[in-house]
Amino acid sequence: MTKQNINLLIFTLLIVTAAVRLIGLFFFGDTQLGNEWEILVHNLSESGTLGFYVINENLFIIPKQVQGNEIVLPSVFMPPFYSYYIFLFKKIFTNGQYLTNVIIVSQIFLSIITVFMFFNMLKKKENLITSIILSLVFSLIPINIYASVQISSICIQVFLIVCFLFIIQKFFQESRINFISLSALSILSGLLILLRGEFILFYILTIIYLFLYFSKNLKFFVISIVITLITISPYLIRNFYHFETFTVTKSFGYNLLKGNNPEFKVEGNAAYIANKYDINKLNIEADKKFEIKLDNFYKDKAFEYIKNNPSLFIKNYLYKFFGFLFIDFNSSYEKYYNLLHLLPKIILSFFSFFGALLVLNKTGFLQFISIYFFSNIFLFSVFFILPRYSLILLPIQILLSLECVKYLLRKFFN
């Protein structure tokens, strides 16, 4: 195939990716920021404090947009990256009427780049046609289209994860780690931690695996940790100033209680917490450390429930594990059971699960992504499973599914 024809195929892939997302923007794109992002960005703009809760004139603590002389309590509940991402666009495009559309267009652009990066990952180990087809599958999975036109950090997370995997694949293919690529990987890791706090665990897993695989050269990994810490250090310093603790996010207790309570749902039950615990009746002092103390309260309640119901915790853990891996049989999310969403999810889940098992004993990139795949499922099942979480693993699922299909073809056609 000529270079011109190859470029035409790639261009067609990217045009299709852009077109379906623009169509998606018209039919089901978000038209406003939404509660938590609207509150966080507004309060940051008006008070200079990234905060969700406000103390009003009656000394009640309310999640709201600050007004007048109300006091914004600094927030540590949500990682900061996406709030600052929106805030940056708000500063550049001061006309708030178009802010949401500008953010979504930026996400569509990132989604196109993500598909292109994923194609380049595939091209390093597969032929051109296979790479184009699988990239098209990745691009056209309905939840991937939907996520790109919603006000949600997941689109950026998928972009960063594909870049992250691209660099790791490069390490294994070249059988060495170079300083420039390691620096890029470390910065990406820092950004992912600022986007999703739990990614620090997957970063540690990655560093350990690379350390064991690549001749145990400690120098490289010390450098990586230092660069990652430098990337997240401004926010660590901010949180130490406010809360006297080095942390990126403090939502362990809330997330644990949301996924482990008497009114259990695989997707978690935030309504249970809101209805059961009025924050203004918990006798928690309304100072800068309010969110830290509130999350500790939720953590104690969650541990108490788990301690009193260990067998139920295990049973529900297995429900969540199955819900993440295959299907949630009791989802309340709109159109979750639409075949356009459910059928691709189940097919990919089936092939990727067996693909992950098949490559688990093969040292190298495929083994790494298999471990990464299972680690995500094991970790998130402790808390709760939202439908969009499957997007985090989508590029890995496609790679693992391909390995399963190859195995079956070898078995059936020798």
C-alpha positions in Angstrom: 0.0 0.0 0.0 1.4 3.4 -0.9 2.1 6.1 1.7 -0.6 8.2 0.2 -3.2 5.5 0.7 -2.0 4.9 4.2 -2.4 8.6 5.0 -5.8 8.6 3.5 -6.9 5.8 5.7 -5.6 7.6 8.8 -7.2 10.8 7.8 -10.6 9.0 7.2 -10.3 7.4 10.7 -9.8 10.9 12.3 -12.5 12.5 10.2 -15.0 9.8 11.3 -13.9 10.2 14.9 -14.5 14.0 14.7 -17.8 13.7 12.8 -19.5 11.3 15.2 -18.5 13.4 18.2 -19.9 16.6 16.6 -23.1 14.8 15.9 -23.1 13.6 19.5 -22.6 17.1 20.7 -25.7 18.2 18.8 -27.9 15.4 20.2 -26.7 14.7 23.7 -23.9 17.1 24.6 -23.9 18.9 27.9 -25.2 22.4 27.9 -24.0 23.5 31.3 -21.1 22.7 33.6 -23.2 20.8 36.2 -23.4 21.1 40.0 -20.0 20.2 41.4 -17.9 21.7 38.6 -20.1 24.9 38.4 -19.7 25.4 42.2 -16.0 24.7 42.3 -15.0 26.9 39.4 -17.4 29.7 40.5 -16.0 29.7 44.0 -12.4 29.6 42.7 -13.2 32.6 40.4 -15.0 34.7 43.0 -13.0 33.9 46.2 -9.6 32.5 45.0 -10.4 29.3 46.9 -11.1 26.0 45.3 -14.0 24.9 47.5 -17.3 23.1 47.4 -18.8 24.0 50.8 -19.8 27.6 51.8 -20.6 29.0 55.3 -23.6 31.3 54.8 -24.8 34.1 57.0 -26.7 31.7 59.2 -23.5 29.6 59.8 -24.9 26.7 57.8 -22.5 24.7 55.7 -23.9 24.4 52.2 -22.6 23.1 48.9 -23.2 26.2 46.8 -21.8 29.1 44.8 -20.4 31.8 47.1 -22.2 35.1 47.4 -21.6 38.3 49.3 -19.6 37.8 52.5 -20.0 34.0 52.6 -16.9 32.0 53.4 -15.6 29.3 51.1 -14.1 26.3 52.8 -11.1 24.9 50.9 -11.9 21.6 49.2 -9.8 18.4 49.1 -12.6 16.0 48.2 -12.0 16.0 44.4 -8.7 16.0 42.6 -8.0 19.5 41.2 -7.0 19.0 37.5 -10.4 19.2 35.8 -11.5 22.2 37.9 -8.4 24.1 36.9 -8.9 22.9 33.3 -12.3 24.5 33.2 -11.1 27.6 35.2 -8.4 28.2 32.5 -10.9 28.2 29.7 -13.2 30.5 31.8 -10.3 33.0 32.1 -9.5 32.8 28.4 -13.2 32.9 27.2 -14.8 35.3 29.7 -18.2 35.0 28.0 -19.7 32.2 30.2 -22.5 31.6 27.6 -20.1 29.6 25.4 -17.9 28.1 28.1 -19.4 24.7 28.1 -19.3 24.4 24.3 -15.6 25.5 24.3 -14.7 22.9 26.9 -16.5 20.1 25.0 -14.9 21.1 21.7 -11.5 20.9 23.5 -12.4 17.4 24.7 -13.5 16.4 21.2 -10.1 17.5 20.0 -8.4 15.5 22.7 -10.5 12.5 21.8 -9.3 12.7 18.2 -5.7 12.8 19.4 -6.4 9.9 21.7 -7.6 7.8 18.7 -4.5 8.7 16.7 -2.2 7.8 19.6 -4.0 4.5 20.1 -3.6 3.8 16.3 0.1 4.4 16.7 0.2 2.0 19.6 -1.4 -0.7 17.5 0.7 0.0 14.5 3.8 -0.9 16.4 2.7 -4.5 16.7 -0.1 -5.1 14.2 -0.5 -4.7 10.5 -2.1 -1.5 9.1 -5.6 -2.9 8.4 -5.9 -4.4 11.9 -4.7 -1.2 13.5 -7.2 0.9 11.5 -10.1 -1.4 12.3 -9.4 -1.6 16.1 -8.8 2.1 16.3 -12.2 2.6 14.6 -13.7 0.3 17.2 -12.1 2.3 20.0 -13.3 5.5 18.4 -16.9 4.4 17.8 -17.7 2.6 21.1 -20.8 4.6 22.2 -19.7 5.4 25.7 -16.4 6.8 24.3 -18.4 9.1 22.0 -20.8 10.1 24.8 -18.0 10.8 27.3 -16.3 13.3 25.0 -19.3 15.6 24.8 -20.0 15.5 28.6 -18.6 17.8 31.2 -16.5 15.1 32.8 -12.8 14.5 33.5 -13.0 11.0 32.0 -12.2 12.1 28.4 -8.9 13.7 29.6 -8.1 10.7 31.7 -8.5 8.3 28.7 -6.2 10.6 26.7 -3.5 10.6 29.4 -3.8 6.9 29.9 -3.3 6.1 26.2 -0.2 8.4 26.2 1.0 6.6 29.4 0.6 3.2 27.8 2.2 4.4 24.5 5.4 5.3 26.4 5.4 2.0 28.4 5.0 0.0 25.2 8.0 1.9 23.8 10.1 0.9 26.7 9.4 -2.8 26.2 9.8 -2.6 22.4 13.2 -0.9 22.7 14.2 -3.1 25.7 15.5 0.0 27.5 14.4 3.1 29.4 15.7 6.5 28.2 15.6 9.7 30.3 13.3 11.7 28.0 10.6 9.1 27.8 10.8 8.4 31.5 10.5 12.1 32.2 7.4 12.3 30.0 5.9 9.2 31.7 6.5 10.8 35.1 4.9 14.1 34.2 1.9 12.1 32.7 1.7 10.2 36.0 1.7 13.4 38.0 -1.2 14.8 35.8 -3.1 11.5 36.2 -2.7 11.7 40.0 -4.0 15.3 39.9 -6.9 14.1 37.8 -7.7 10.9 39.7 -6.1 10.5 43.2 -6.2 6.7 43.1 -3.8 6.7 40.1 -0.9 7.0 42.6 -1.4 3.3 43.3 -1.2 2.4 39.6 1.8 4.6 39.2 3.6 2.7 42.1 2.6 -0.6 40.5 4.0 0.6 37.1 7.3 1.8 38.7 7.7 -1.5 40.6 7.0 -3.6 37.4 9.4 -1.6 35.3 12.1 -1.7 38.0 11.9 -5.5 38.2 11.8 -5.9 34.4 14.6 -3.5 33.5 17.7 -4.8 35.3 16.7 -3.1 38.6 18.5 0.2 37.8 17.4 2.2 40.8 18.6 5.5 39.4 15.9 5.7 36.7 13.1 5.1 39.2 14.3 7.6 41.8 14.4 10.2 39.0 10.8 9.2 38.0 9.5 9.6 41.5 11.2 13.0 41.9 9.7 14.3 38.6 6.3 13.0 39.5 6.5 14.6 43.0 7.6 17.9 41.4 4.6 17.8 39.0 2.1 17.4 41.9 4.0 19.5 44.5 2.1 22.8 44.0 -1.1 21.1 45.0 0.6 19.1 47.8 1.9 22.4 49.2 -1.5 24.0 48.9 -3.1 21.2 50.8 -0.4 21.2 53.5 -1.0 24.9 54.0 -4.8 24.4 54.4 -5.0 20.9 56.0 -1.5 20.3 57.5 -1.2 17.0 55.6 0.4 16.0 52.3 -2.5 14.7 50.2 -3.9 15.2 46.7 -7.4 14.2 47.6 -9.3 13.1 50.7 -12.4 11.2 49.7 -11.6 7.6 50.8 -14.2 7.6 53.6 -17.0 9.0 51.4 -16.3 6.7 48.5 -16.1 3.7 50.9 -19.4 4.5 52.5 -21.0 5.3 49.2 -20.2 1.8 48.0 -20.8 -0.1 51.3 -24.0 0.7 53.1 -27.3 -0.8 53.9 -28.9 0.5 50.7 -26.3 -1.2 48.5 -25.9 -0.5 44.8 -23.1 -1.5 42.5 -22.9 2.1 41.3 -22.9 3.4 44.9 -25.6 5.2 46.7 -24.9 8.8 47.4 -28.5 9.4 48.3 -28.0 7.2 51.4 -25.3 9.4 52.7 -27.2 12.6 52.0 -30.4 11.4 53.6 -28.7 9.7 56.6 -26.1 12.3 57.6 -27.0 16.0 57.6 -23.6 17.7 57.7 -25.0 20.5 59.8 -26.0 18.1 62.5 -22.7 16.2 62.8 -21.1 18.6 65.2 -18.0 19.0 62.9 -16.3 22.3 63.4 -16.6 24.5 60.3 -13.0 25.4 59.8 -10.5 24.8 57.0 -10.2 21.2 57.9 -13.9 20.5 57.6 -13.7 18.2 54.6 -10.9 16.2 56.2 -12.9 15.7 59.4 -16.1 15.0 57.4 -14.3 12.3 55.3 -12.9 10.7 58.5 -16.5 10.6 59.9 -17.6 8.8 56.7 -14.7 6.4 56.9 -15.5 5.4 60.5 -19.1 4.7 59.5 -18.0 2.7 56.5 -15.6 0.6 58.6 -18.3 0.1 61.2 -20.7 -1.2 58.6 -18.1 -3.5 57.0 -16.9 -4.8 60.4 -20.5 -5.7 61.4 -21.3 -7.2 58.0 -18.2 -9.0 56.7 -20.0 -11.6 54.6 -22.3 -9.0 53.1 -19.2 -6.9 52.2 -17.6 -9.9 50.4 -20.9 -10.7 48.6 -21.3 -7.1 47.4 -17.7 -6.9 46.5 -18.2 -9.8 44.1 -21.3 -8.1 42.7 -19.2 -4.9 42.0 -16.4 -7.0 40.5 -18.8 -8.7 38.1 -20.5 -5.4 37.4 -17.2 -3.8 36.4 -16.0 -6.7 34.4 -19.3 -7.6 32.6 -22.6 -6.1 33.5 -24.5 -4.4 36.4 -27.9 -6.0 36.6 -29.4 -3.2 38.7 -28.1 0.0 37.1 -30.2 3.2 37.4 -28.2 5.1 34.8 -30.2 6.2 31.8 -29.7 4.1 28.7 -27.3 1.8 30.4 -29.2 -1.2 29.0 -29.4 0.2 25.5 -27.9 -2.5 23.2 -25.6 0.1 21.5 -23.9 0.4 24.9 -24.4 -3.0 26.4 -23.5 -5.3 23.5 -20.0 -3.9 22.8 -19.3 -3.8 26.5 -20.2 -7.5 27.1 -18.3 -8.6 23.9 -15.2 -6.7 24.9 -15.5 -7.8 28.5 -15.6 -11.4 27.6 -12.7 -11.4 25.2 -10.5 -9.0 27.3 -11.1 -11.1 30.5 -9.8 -14.3 28.8 -7.2 -12.4 26.9 -5.9 -11.0 30.2 -5.7 -14.5 31.6 -3.9 -15.8 28.5 -1.1 -13.2 28.7 -0.7 -13.1 32.5 2.3 -15.3 32.4 4.0 -13.6 29.5 6.6 -11.2 30.8 6.6 -7.8 29.1 4.0 -5.2 27.9 1.1 -7.6 27.6 1.7 -9.0 31.1 1.9 -5.5 32.5 -1.4 -4.4 30.9 -3.0 -7.6 32.2 -1.9 -6.8 35.7 -3.0 -3.2 35.3 -6.4 -4.5 34.1 -7.1 -6.7 37.0 -5.7 -4.2 39.5 -8.2 -1.6 38.4 -11.1 -4.1 38.8 -9.9 -5.3 42.2 -9.4 -1.8 43.6 -12.6 -0.1 42.3 -14.7 -3.0 43.5 -13.9 -2.1 47.1 -15.8 1.2 46.5 -18.4 1.4 43.7 -18.6 1.1 39.9 -19.8 3.8 37.6 -20.5 3.0 33.9 -17.8 5.5 32.8 -15.1 3.6 34.7 -15.1 1.1 31.8 -13.6 3.8 29.6 -10.5 3.8 31.8 -9.8 0.3 30.7 -11.2 0.5 27.1 -7.8 0.7 25.3 -6.4 -2.1 27.4 -9.6 -4.2 26.8 -9.1 -3.9 23.0 -5.5 -4.9 23.2 -6.3 -7.9 25.4 -9.3 -8.9 23.3 -7.0 -9.0 20.3 -4.8 -11.5 22.1 -7.8 -13.6 22.8 -9.0 -13.6 19.2 -5.4 -14.5 18.0 -5.4 -17.4 20.4 -8.7 -18.7 19.2 -7.7 -18.3 15.6 -4.5 -20.3 16.2 -6.5 -23.0 18.0 -9.2 -23.3 15.3 -7.1 -22.8 12.2 -3.7 -24.1 13.5 
